[in-house]
Amino acid sequence: MDVIAWGAWWAFIVVGIGLVLIIEAFVRYAMPTYRRPMFWRLLIGVILVAIGSGHIAGLETWWPIVVIVIGVAILSYGIQRAIRPRE
């Protein structure tokens, strides 16, 4: 049926792994006993989803935007940690 092209099977796996990481981060955040800093796990999940879906949708030329978004996310996380008082 050519729903999934054989050359792009890896992109679907990358998207799946990214979604699992994102869902795990939100589940850990919802359960107080397992709550830990989850920024990096969430960021890696978003990156994997962006890479996989970019390849599936044919957006290979959009990679600079992904790099800029990642940089802004890392900077905002660092600024937030610097401003927040230590306990």
Residue pairs with C-beta under 8 A, 6 or more apart in sequence:
4 12
8 55
8 56
11 51
11 52
11 53
11 55
11 56
12 52
12 56
13 52
14 48
14 49
14 51
14 52
14 55
15 48
15 49
15 52
15 53
15 56
16 52
17 45
17 48
18 44
18 45
18 46
18 47
18 48
18 49
18 50
18 51
18 52
19 45
19 49
20 45
21 41
21 42
21 44
21 45
21 48
22 42
22 45
22 46
22 49
24 41
25 38
25 41
25 42
25 45
27 34
28 34
28 35
28 36
28 38
29 35
29 38
39 77
43 70
43 73
43 74
47 66
47 70
50 66
50 69
51 66
53 59
54 60
54 62
54 63
54 66
